[in-house]
Amino acid sequence: MNGLEVKVIDNDVEKAIKVLKNKLVKSGLFKELKARRFYEKPSVRRKRKSLEARRRLAKALKRRQRRESE
């Protein structure tokens, strides 16, 4: 992950924190932290990655079918 930068405009720190949190969520940092909280065996990691890939593929196919039907 390359450096994230958030500028505080007009001393609006609350808004800057919201923007930073949004960027962290989009970069996947929170998901990675949650995944690294406990050790995951390589076999379990492979199964999880395979399942995620299947879900992404199914979602993409569903989106493509929806576009073609419109």
PyMOL Python script that loads the backbone (N, CA, C, O; Angstrom):
from pymol import cmd

cmd.read_pdbstr("""\
ATOM      1  N   MET A   1       0.850  -1.171   0.000  1.00  0.00           N
ATOM      2  CA  MET A   1       0.000   0.000   0.000  1.00  0.00           C
ATOM      3  C   MET A   1       0.894   1.231   0.000  1.00  0.00           C
ATOM      4  O   MET A   1       1.758   1.382   0.863  1.00  0.00           O
ATOM      5  N   ASN A   2       0.684   2.094  -0.956  1.00  0.00           N
ATOM      6  CA  ASN A   2       1.431   3.339  -0.954  1.00  0.00           C
ATOM      7  C   ASN A   2       0.761   4.316  -0.012  1.00  0.00           C
ATOM      8  O   ASN A   2      -0.379   4.110   0.403  1.00  0.00           O
ATOM      9  N   GLY A   3       1.470   5.379   0.324  1.00  0.00           N
ATOM     10  CA  GLY A   3       0.990   6.316   1.324  1.00  0.00           C
ATOM     11  C   GLY A   3      -0.350   6.944   0.994  1.00  0.00           C
ATOM     12  O   GLY A   3      -0.605   7.345  -0.142  1.00  0.00           O
ATOM     13  N   LEU A   4      -1.190   7.020   1.997  1.00  0.00           N
ATOM     14  CA  LEU A   4      -2.473   7.710   1.850  1.00  0.00           C
ATOM     15  C   LEU A   4      -2.303   9.115   2.414  1.00  0.00           C
ATOM     16  O   LEU A   4      -1.633   9.312   3.428  1.00  0.00           O
ATOM     17  N   GLU A   5      -2.907  10.072   1.756  1.00  0.00           N
ATOM     18  CA  GLU A   5      -2.794  11.442   2.206  1.00  0.00           C
ATOM     19  C   GLU A   5      -4.179  12.069   2.240  1.00  0.00           C
ATOM     20  O   GLU A   5      -4.958  11.949   1.295  1.00  0.00           O
ATOM     21  N   VAL A   6      -4.465  12.737   3.345  1.00  0.00           N
ATOM     22  CA  VAL A   6      -5.740  13.431   3.501  1.00  0.00           C
ATOM     23  C   VAL A   6      -5.422  14.842   3.969  1.00  0.00           C
ATOM     24  O   VAL A   6      -4.694  15.040   4.941  1.00  0.00           O
ATOM     25  N   LYS A   7      -5.966  15.796   3.279  1.00  0.00           N
ATOM     26  CA  LYS A   7      -5.724  17.190   3.653  1.00  0.00           C
ATOM     27  C   LYS A   7      -6.874  17.698   4.515  1.00  0.00           C
ATOM     28  O   LYS A   7      -8.043  17.434   4.236  1.00  0.00           O
ATOM     29  N   VAL A   8      -6.521  18.428   5.559  1.00  0.00           N
ATOM     30  CA  VAL A   8      -7.515  19.036   6.445  1.00  0.00           C
ATOM     31  C   VAL A   8      -7.772  20.440   5.923  1.00  0.00           C
ATOM     32  O   VAL A   8      -6.864  21.269   5.864  1.00  0.00           O
ATOM     33  N   ILE A   9      -9.016  20.696   5.545  1.00  0.00           N
ATOM     34  CA  ILE A   9      -9.381  21.992   4.985  1.00  0.00           C
ATOM     35  C   ILE A   9     -10.233  22.744   6.001  1.00  0.00           C
ATOM     36  O   ILE A   9     -11.198  22.198   6.536  1.00  0.00           O
ATOM     37  N   ASP A  10      -9.879  23.975   6.260  1.00  0.00           N
ATOM     38  CA  ASP A  10     -10.603  24.844   7.199  1.00  0.00           C
ATOM     39  C   ASP A  10     -10.732  24.217   8.588  1.00  0.00           C
ATOM     40  O   ASP A  10     -11.778  24.346   9.226  1.00  0.00           O
ATOM     41  N   ASN A  11      -9.701  23.550   9.058  1.00  0.00           N
ATOM     42  CA  ASN A  11      -9.674  22.922  10.387  1.00  0.00           C
ATOM     43  C   ASN A  11     -10.839  21.962  10.609  1.00  0.00           C
ATOM     44  O   ASN A  11     -11.274  21.767  11.744  1.00  0.00           O
ATOM     45  N   ASP A  12     -11.339  21.369   9.549  1.00  0.00           N
ATOM     46  CA  ASP A  12     -12.435  20.405   9.661  1.00  0.00           C
ATOM     47  C   ASP A  12     -11.844  18.996   9.793  1.00  0.00           C
ATOM     48  O   ASP A  12     -11.803  18.231   8.829  1.00  0.00           O
ATOM     49  N   VAL A  13     -11.389  18.677  11.001  1.00  0.00           N
ATOM     50  CA  VAL A  13     -10.716  17.409  11.264  1.00  0.00           C
ATOM     51  C   VAL A  13     -11.692  16.246  11.153  1.00  0.00           C
ATOM     52  O   VAL A  13     -11.326  15.171  10.677  1.00  0.00           O
ATOM     53  N   GLU A  14     -12.915  16.450  11.584  1.00  0.00           N
ATOM     54  CA  GLU A  14     -13.912  15.373  11.533  1.00  0.00           C
ATOM     55  C   GLU A  14     -14.114  14.883  10.102  1.00  0.00           C
ATOM     56  O   GLU A  14     -14.166  13.678   9.852  1.00  0.00           O
ATOM     57  N   LYS A  15     -14.226  15.816   9.174  1.00  0.00           N
ATOM     58  CA  LYS A  15     -14.413  15.442   7.772  1.00  0.00           C
ATOM     59  C   LYS A  15     -13.169  14.733   7.237  1.00  0.00           C
ATOM     60  O   LYS A  15     -13.278  13.776   6.470  1.00  0.00           O
ATOM     61  N   ALA A  16     -11.992  15.202   7.640  1.00  0.00           N
ATOM     62  CA  ALA A  16     -10.740  14.573   7.203  1.00  0.00           C
ATOM     63  C   ALA A  16     -10.660  13.138   7.720  1.00  0.00           C
ATOM     64  O   ALA A  16     -10.186  12.255   7.006  1.00  0.00           O
ATOM     65  N   ILE A  17     -11.111  12.894   8.936  1.00  0.00           N
ATOM     66  CA  ILE A  17     -11.109  11.541   9.507  1.00  0.00           C
ATOM     67  C   ILE A  17     -12.057  10.644   8.726  1.00  0.00           C
ATOM     68  O   ILE A  17     -11.737   9.487   8.455  1.00  0.00           O
ATOM     69  N   LYS A  18     -13.238  11.178   8.357  1.00  0.00           N
ATOM     70  CA  LYS A  18     -14.188  10.401   7.558  1.00  0.00           C
ATOM     71  C   LYS A  18     -13.581  10.020   6.215  1.00  0.00           C
ATOM     72  O   LYS A  18     -13.717   8.883   5.764  1.00  0.00           O
ATOM     73  N   VAL A  19     -12.912  10.978   5.578  1.00  0.00           N
ATOM     74  CA  VAL A  19     -12.291  10.731   4.278  1.00  0.00           C
ATOM     75  C   VAL A  19     -11.200   9.668   4.416  1.00  0.00           C
ATOM     76  O   VAL A  19     -11.094   8.769   3.582  1.00  0.00           O
ATOM     77  N   LEU A  20     -10.390   9.775   5.474  1.00  0.00           N
ATOM     78  CA  LEU A  20      -9.327   8.807   5.715  1.00  0.00           C
ATOM     79  C   LEU A  20      -9.899   7.410   5.931  1.00  0.00           C
ATOM     80  O   LEU A  20      -9.401   6.435   5.367  1.00  0.00           O
ATOM     81  N   LYS A  21     -10.938   7.317   6.743  1.00  0.00           N
ATOM     82  CA  LYS A  21     -11.552   6.014   7.014  1.00  0.00           C
ATOM     83  C   LYS A  21     -12.093   5.407   5.725  1.00  0.00           C
ATOM     84  O   LYS A  21     -11.937   4.209   5.488  1.00  0.00           O
ATOM     85  N   ASN A  22     -12.729   6.229   4.892  1.00  0.00           N
ATOM     86  CA  ASN A  22     -13.247   5.767   3.600  1.00  0.00           C
ATOM     87  C   ASN A  22     -12.122   5.207   2.737  1.00  0.00           C
ATOM     88  O   ASN A  22     -12.270   4.146   2.131  1.00  0.00           O
ATOM     89  N   LYS A  23     -10.996   5.921   2.680  1.00  0.00           N
ATOM     90  CA  LYS A  23      -9.859   5.477   1.876  1.00  0.00           C
ATOM     91  C   LYS A  23      -9.304   4.161   2.408  1.00  0.00           C
ATOM     92  O   LYS A  23      -8.931   3.283   1.629  1.00  0.00           O
ATOM     93  N   LEU A  24      -9.249   4.018   3.733  1.00  0.00           N
ATOM     94  CA  LEU A  24      -8.731   2.781   4.331  1.00  0.00           C
ATOM     95  C   LEU A  24      -9.652   1.600   4.030  1.00  0.00           C
ATOM     96  O   LEU A  24      -9.180   0.495   3.765  1.00  0.00           O
ATOM     97  N   VAL A  25     -10.956   1.831   4.070  1.00  0.00           N
ATOM     98  CA  VAL A  25     -11.907   0.762   3.764  1.00  0.00           C
ATOM     99  C   VAL A  25     -11.762   0.348   2.307  1.00  0.00           C
ATOM    100  O   VAL A  25     -11.730  -0.844   2.001  1.00  0.00           O
ATOM    101  N   LYS A  26     -11.674   1.324   1.405  1.00  0.00           N
ATOM    102  CA  LYS A  26     -11.565   1.021  -0.025  1.00  0.00           C
ATOM    103  C   LYS A  26     -10.256   0.315  -0.352  1.00  0.00           C
ATOM    104  O   LYS A  26     -10.207  -0.498  -1.275  1.00  0.00           O
ATOM    105  N   SER A  27      -9.195   0.616   0.393  1.00  0.00           N
ATOM    106  CA  SER A  27      -7.908  -0.024   0.122  1.00  0.00           C
ATOM    107  C   SER A  27      -7.867  -1.458   0.658  1.00  0.00           C
ATOM    108  O   SER A  27      -6.968  -2.223   0.311  1.00  0.00           O
ATOM    109  N   GLY A  28      -8.842  -1.824   1.504  1.00  0.00           N
ATOM    110  CA  GLY A  28      -8.900  -3.189   2.018  1.00  0.00           C
ATOM    111  C   GLY A  28      -8.056  -3.410   3.267  1.00  0.00           C
ATOM    112  O   GLY A  28      -7.818  -4.554   3.656  1.00  0.00           O
ATOM    113  N   LEU A  29      -7.609  -2.347   3.890  1.00  0.00           N
ATOM    114  CA  LEU A  29      -6.750  -2.478   5.062  1.00  0.00           C
ATOM    115  C   LEU A  29      -7.475  -3.151   6.222  1.00  0.00           C
ATOM    116  O   LEU A  29      -6.915  -4.039   6.865  1.00  0.00           O
ATOM    117  N   PHE A  30      -8.698  -2.747   6.496  1.00  0.00           N
ATOM    118  CA  PHE A  30      -9.429  -3.320   7.628  1.00  0.00           C
ATOM    119  C   PHE A  30      -9.690  -4.802   7.416  1.00  0.00           C
ATOM    120  O   PHE A  30      -9.612  -5.591   8.357  1.00  0.00           O
ATOM    121  N   LYS A  31     -10.000  -5.183   6.181  1.00  0.00           N
ATOM    122  CA  LYS A  31     -10.235  -6.590   5.868  1.00  0.00           C
ATOM    123  C   LYS A  31      -8.958  -7.404   6.095  1.00  0.00           C
ATOM    124  O   LYS A  31      -9.000  -8.511   6.631  1.00  0.00           O
ATOM    125  N   GLU A  32      -7.826  -6.836   5.677  1.00  0.00           N
ATOM    126  CA  GLU A  32      -6.551  -7.532   5.853  1.00  0.00           C
ATOM    127  C   GLU A  32      -6.189  -7.658   7.331  1.00  0.00           C
ATOM    128  O   GLU A  32      -5.706  -8.703   7.767  1.00  0.00           O
ATOM    129  N   LEU A  33      -6.419  -6.607   8.091  1.00  0.00           N
ATOM    130  CA  LEU A  33      -6.136  -6.670   9.532  1.00  0.00           C
ATOM    131  C   LEU A  33      -6.968  -7.752  10.207  1.00  0.00           C
ATOM    132  O   LEU A  33      -6.469  -8.493  11.053  1.00  0.00           O
ATOM    133  N   LYS A  34      -8.228  -7.837   9.831  1.00  0.00           N
ATOM    134  CA  LYS A  34      -9.104  -8.854  10.403  1.00  0.00           C
ATOM    135  C   LYS A  34      -8.614 -10.251  10.028  1.00  0.00           C
ATOM    136  O   LYS A  34      -8.630 -11.161  10.857  1.00  0.00           O
ATOM    137  N   ALA A  35      -8.180 -10.417   8.784  1.00  0.00           N
ATOM    138  CA  ALA A  35      -7.713 -11.725   8.325  1.00  0.00           C
ATOM    139  C   ALA A  35      -6.420 -12.123   9.024  1.00  0.00           C
ATOM    140  O   ALA A  35      -6.206 -13.307   9.285  1.00  0.00           O
ATOM    141  N   ARG A  36      -5.569 -11.179   9.329  1.00  0.00           N
ATOM    142  CA  ARG A  36      -4.274 -11.481   9.952  1.00  0.00           C
ATOM    143  C   ARG A  36      -4.343 -11.579  11.471  1.00  0.00           C
ATOM    144  O   ARG A  36      -3.330 -11.843  12.120  1.00  0.00           O
ATOM    145  N   ARG A  37      -5.505 -11.374  12.036  1.00  0.00           N
ATOM    146  CA  ARG A  37      -5.638 -11.422  13.489  1.00  0.00           C
ATOM    147  C   ARG A  37      -5.258 -12.801  14.026  1.00  0.00           C
ATOM    148  O   ARG A  37      -4.663 -12.908  15.098  1.00  0.00           O
ATOM    149  N   PHE A  38      -5.598 -13.849  13.288  1.00  0.00           N
ATOM    150  CA  PHE A  38      -5.283 -15.212  13.687  1.00  0.00           C
ATOM    151  C   PHE A  38      -4.589 -15.909  12.523  1.00  0.00           C
ATOM    152  O   PHE A  38      -4.776 -15.541  11.363  1.00  0.00           O
ATOM    153  N   TYR A  39      -3.787 -16.920  12.847  1.00  0.00           N
ATOM    154  CA  TYR A  39      -3.090 -17.681  11.818  1.00  0.00           C
ATOM    155  C   TYR A  39      -4.096 -18.488  11.003  1.00  0.00           C
ATOM    156  O   TYR A  39      -5.018 -19.095  11.547  1.00  0.00           O
ATOM    157  N   GLU A  40      -3.895 -18.479   9.693  1.00  0.00           N
ATOM    158  CA  GLU A  40      -4.764 -19.229   8.800  1.00  0.00           C
ATOM    159  C   GLU A  40      -3.906 -20.266   8.077  1.00  0.00           C
ATOM    160  O   GLU A  40      -2.935 -19.918   7.405  1.00  0.00           O
ATOM    161  N   LYS A  41      -4.272 -21.540   8.219  1.00  0.00           N
ATOM    162  CA  LYS A  41      -3.512 -22.597   7.575  1.00  0.00           C
ATOM    163  C   LYS A  41      -3.554 -22.416   6.063  1.00  0.00           C
ATOM    164  O   LYS A  41      -4.548 -21.931   5.524  1.00  0.00           O
ATOM    165  N   PRO A  42      -2.477 -22.803   5.374  1.00  0.00           N
ATOM    166  CA  PRO A  42      -2.448 -22.650   3.911  1.00  0.00           C
ATOM    167  C   PRO A  42      -3.610 -23.332   3.201  1.00  0.00           C
ATOM    168  O   PRO A  42      -4.121 -22.801   2.215  1.00  0.00           O
ATOM    169  N   SER A  43      -4.037 -24.499   3.681  1.00  0.00           N
ATOM    170  CA  SER A  43      -5.159 -25.196   3.037  1.00  0.00           C
ATOM    171  C   SER A  43      -6.446 -24.400   3.192  1.00  0.00           C
ATOM    172  O   SER A  43      -7.248 -24.325   2.261  1.00  0.00           O
ATOM    173  N   VAL A  44      -6.643 -23.813   4.351  1.00  0.00           N
ATOM    174  CA  VAL A  44      -7.836 -23.001   4.604  1.00  0.00           C
ATOM    175  C   VAL A  44      -7.784 -21.733   3.757  1.00  0.00           C
ATOM    176  O   VAL A  44      -8.807 -21.287   3.238  1.00  0.00           O
ATOM    177  N   ARG A  45      -6.594 -21.153   3.619  1.00  0.00           N
ATOM    178  CA  ARG A  45      -6.443 -19.944   2.806  1.00  0.00           C
ATOM    179  C   ARG A  45      -6.782 -20.243   1.348  1.00  0.00           C
ATOM    180  O   ARG A  45      -7.468 -19.455   0.697  1.00  0.00           O
ATOM    181  N   ARG A  46      -6.305 -21.379   0.831  1.00  0.00           N
ATOM    182  CA  ARG A  46      -6.605 -21.746  -0.560  1.00  0.00           C
ATOM    183  C   ARG A  46      -8.104 -21.916  -0.764  1.00  0.00           C
ATOM    184  O   ARG A  46      -8.660 -21.446  -1.757  1.00  0.00           O
ATOM    185  N   LYS A  47      -8.762 -22.596   0.189  1.00  0.00           N
ATOM    186  CA  LYS A  47     -10.212 -22.799   0.072  1.00  0.00           C
ATOM    187  C   LYS A  47     -10.946 -21.462   0.084  1.00  0.00           C
ATOM    188  O   LYS A  47     -11.871 -21.250  -0.700  1.00  0.00           O
ATOM    189  N   ARG A  48     -10.533 -20.563   0.972  1.00  0.00           N
ATOM    190  CA  ARG A  48     -11.191 -19.261   1.083  1.00  0.00           C
ATOM    191  C   ARG A  48     -10.990 -18.452  -0.195  1.00  0.00           C
ATOM    192  O   ARG A  48     -11.935 -17.856  -0.712  1.00  0.00           O
ATOM    193  N   LYS A  49      -9.759 -18.433  -0.703  1.00  0.00           N
ATOM    194  CA  LYS A  49      -9.476 -17.688  -1.928  1.00  0.00           C
ATOM    195  C   LYS A  49     -10.275 -18.251  -3.101  1.00  0.00           C
ATOM    196  O   LYS A  49     -10.790 -17.497  -3.927  1.00  0.00           O
ATOM    197  N   SER A  50     -10.377 -19.580  -3.173  1.00  0.00           N
ATOM    198  CA  SER A  50     -11.134 -20.222  -4.249  1.00  0.00           C
ATOM    199  C   SER A  50     -12.611 -19.839  -4.158  1.00  0.00           C
ATOM    200  O   SER A  50     -13.241 -19.532  -5.169  1.00  0.00           O
ATOM    201  N   LEU A  51     -13.150 -19.858  -2.955  1.00  0.00           N
ATOM    202  CA  LEU A  51     -14.554 -19.503  -2.752  1.00  0.00           C
ATOM    203  C   LEU A  51     -14.797 -18.038  -3.131  1.00  0.00           C
ATOM    204  O   LEU A  51     -15.793 -17.718  -3.781  1.00  0.00           O
ATOM    205  N   GLU A  52     -13.882 -17.153  -2.722  1.00  0.00           N
ATOM    206  CA  GLU A  52     -14.017 -15.736  -3.072  1.00  0.00           C
ATOM    207  C   GLU A  52     -13.978 -15.536  -4.585  1.00  0.00           C
ATOM    208  O   GLU A  52     -14.741 -14.741  -5.133  1.00  0.00           O
ATOM    209  N   ALA A  53     -13.082 -16.262  -5.253  1.00  0.00           N
ATOM    210  CA  ALA A  53     -12.977 -16.140  -6.710  1.00  0.00           C
ATOM    211  C   ALA A  53     -14.263 -16.615  -7.382  1.00  0.00           C
ATOM    212  O   ALA A  53     -14.736 -15.994  -8.334  1.00  0.00           O
ATOM    213  N   ARG A  54     -14.832 -17.725  -6.881  1.00  0.00           N
ATOM    214  CA  ARG A  54     -16.089 -18.222  -7.450  1.00  0.00           C
ATOM    215  C   ARG A  54     -17.203 -17.202  -7.260  1.00  0.00           C
ATOM    216  O   ARG A  54     -18.005 -16.978  -8.167  1.00  0.00           O
ATOM    217  N   ARG A  55     -17.256 -16.586  -6.089  1.00  0.00           N
ATOM    218  CA  ARG A  55     -18.293 -15.580  -5.829  1.00  0.00           C
ATOM    219  C   ARG A  55     -18.131 -14.375  -6.755  1.00  0.00           C
ATOM    220  O   ARG A  55     -19.110 -13.859  -7.294  1.00  0.00           O
ATOM    221  N   ARG A  56     -16.871 -13.929  -6.935  1.00  0.00           N
ATOM    222  CA  ARG A  56     -16.630 -12.798  -7.846  1.00  0.00           C
ATOM    223  C   ARG A  56     -17.052 -13.133  -9.266  1.00  0.00           C
ATOM    224  O   ARG A  56     -17.676 -12.318  -9.945  1.00  0.00           O
ATOM    225  N   LEU A  57     -16.707 -14.340  -9.715  1.00  0.00           N
ATOM    226  CA  LEU A  57     -17.058 -14.771 -11.063  1.00  0.00           C
ATOM    227  C   LEU A  57     -18.570 -14.834 -11.243  1.00  0.00           C
ATOM    228  O   LEU A  57     -19.097 -14.367 -12.253  1.00  0.00           O
ATOM    229  N   ALA A  58     -19.273 -15.413 -10.259  1.00  0.00           N
ATOM    230  CA  ALA A  58     -20.727 -15.515 -10.339  1.00  0.00           C
ATOM    231  C   ALA A  58     -21.359 -14.123 -10.377  1.00  0.00           C
ATOM    232  O   ALA A  58     -22.313 -13.887 -11.118  1.00  0.00           O
ATOM    233  N   LYS A  59     -20.827 -13.216  -9.582  1.00  0.00           N
ATOM    234  CA  LYS A  59     -21.347 -11.852  -9.546  1.00  0.00           C
ATOM    235  C   LYS A  59     -21.128 -11.161 -10.891  1.00  0.00           C
ATOM    236  O   LYS A  59     -22.017 -10.471 -11.391  1.00  0.00           O
ATOM    237  N   ALA A  60     -19.940 -11.346 -11.477  1.00  0.00           N
ATOM    238  CA  ALA A  60     -19.642 -10.740 -12.772  1.00  0.00           C
ATOM    239  C   ALA A  60     -20.543 -11.316 -13.864  1.00  0.00           C
ATOM    240  O   ALA A  60     -21.031 -10.578 -14.720  1.00  0.00           O
ATOM    241  N   LEU A  61     -20.764 -12.636 -13.836  1.00  0.00           N
ATOM    242  CA  LEU A  61     -21.636 -13.251 -14.826  1.00  0.00           C
ATOM    243  C   LEU A  61     -23.070 -12.744 -14.693  1.00  0.00           C
ATOM    244  O   LEU A  61     -23.749 -12.489 -15.687  1.00  0.00           O
ATOM    245  N   LYS A  62     -23.514 -12.604 -13.447  1.00  0.00           N
ATOM    246  CA  LYS A  62     -24.876 -12.108 -13.195  1.00  0.00           C
ATOM    247  C   LYS A  62     -25.019 -10.685 -13.731  1.00  0.00           C
ATOM    248  O   LYS A  62     -26.035 -10.339 -14.335  1.00  0.00           O
ATOM    249  N   ARG A  63     -23.978  -9.852 -13.500  1.00  0.00           N
ATOM    250  CA  ARG A  63     -24.005  -8.474 -13.995  1.00  0.00           C
ATOM    251  C   ARG A  63     -24.028  -8.450 -15.520  1.00  0.00           C
ATOM    252  O   ARG A  63     -24.762  -7.666 -16.123  1.00  0.00           O
ATOM    253  N   ARG A  64     -23.222  -9.311 -16.141  1.00  0.00           N
ATOM    254  CA  ARG A  64     -23.150  -9.356 -17.603  1.00  0.00           C
ATOM    255  C   ARG A  64     -24.496  -9.777 -18.188  1.00  0.00           C
ATOM    256  O   ARG A  64     -24.949  -9.206 -19.180  1.00  0.00           O
ATOM    257  N   GLN A  65     -25.139 -10.780 -17.574  1.00  0.00           N
ATOM    258  CA  GLN A  65     -26.437 -11.235 -18.059  1.00  0.00           C
ATOM    259  C   GLN A  65     -27.483 -10.134 -17.926  1.00  0.00           C
ATOM    260  O   GLN A  65     -28.322  -9.955 -18.808  1.00  0.00           O
ATOM    261  N   ARG A  66     -27.427  -9.409 -16.832  1.00  0.00           N
ATOM    262  CA  ARG A  66     -28.387  -8.325 -16.608  1.00  0.00           C
ATOM    263  C   ARG A  66     -28.225  -7.244 -17.668  1.00  0.00           C
ATOM    264  O   ARG A  66     -29.213  -6.713 -18.176  1.00  0.00           O
ATOM    265  N   ARG A  67     -26.945  -6.910 -18.011  1.00  0.00           N
ATOM    266  CA  ARG A  67     -26.688  -5.892 -19.031  1.00  0.00           C
ATOM    267  C   ARG A  67     -27.185  -6.331 -20.402  1.00  0.00           C
ATOM    268  O   ARG A  67     -27.755  -5.541 -21.154  1.00  0.00           O
ATOM    269  N   GLU A  68     -26.956  -7.615 -20.715  1.00  0.00           N
ATOM    270  CA  GLU A  68     -27.364  -8.129 -22.029  1.00  0.00           C
ATOM    271  C   GLU A  68     -28.871  -8.187 -22.176  1.00  0.00           C
ATOM    272  O   GLU A  68     -29.391  -8.031 -23.281  1.00  0.00           O
ATOM    273  N   SER A  69     -29.579  -8.409 -21.084  1.00  0.00           N
ATOM    274  CA  SER A  69     -31.035  -8.515 -21.156  1.00  0.00           C
ATOM    275  C   SER A  69     -31.708  -7.145 -21.271  1.00  0.00           C
ATOM    276  O   SER A  69     -32.859  -7.051 -21.698  1.00  0.00           O
ATOM    277  N   GLU A  70     -31.001  -6.100 -20.894  1.00  0.00           N
ATOM    278  CA  GLU A  70     -31.605  -4.759 -20.955  1.00  0.00           C
ATOM    279  C   GLU A  70     -31.661  -4.201 -22.333  1.00  0.00           C
ATOM    280  O   GLU A  70     -32.143  -3.085 -22.528  1.00  0.00           O
TER     281      GLU A  70
END
""", "prot")
cmd.dss("prot")
cmd.show_as("cartoon", "prot")
cmd.util.cbc("prot")
cmd.orient("prot")
